[in-house]
Every structure is written in C-alpha cells, then in structure tokens.
C-alpha cells in the first residue's frame, strides 16, 4: 500500500466520520425540537393554574428564604 493510497483512505474515512457525526447531530436537533413542540402543546392544554397553589408555593419559598438567610456561605 503506497502513501497516496493510505492518504486517500484516511481522507475517505475522515469524511465518512464527519458525515456520520453531522447526520447524528441533525437528527438529535430535530428530535429535541419535536419534543419541545410536543411539550409546549401538552402544557398549553394543561394551563389551568390554581391561584391557591401558587400562593402556597410562594409562601413556602418566602418562608424558606427567610429562615435560611444566614445559612448561605
């Protein structure tokens, strides 16, 4: 095997590897985008927020912050 054949083979393998990674990343971006759209659509359907629950969570967070104010390092 000559040096030129080895270089040619290495270039082909490099290009194939880069195309494989690019294809995988493109598919991954498509899947993440699709998942985000599905989650947004589902959350829009469940957009009934109960003000009492929000008030309880806000009070709990405020109480936690008030009680742990000096504990931060």
Number of C-alpha atoms within 10 A of each C-alpha: 5 7 8 9 10 11 11 12 12 12 12 12 12 12 12 12 12 12 12 12 12 12 12 12 12 11 12 12 12 12 12 11 12 12 12 12 12 12 12 12 11 11 11 10 9 9 8 8 8 8 9 9 10 11 11 11 12 12 12 12 12 12 12 11 12 10 10 10 10 8 7 5 4
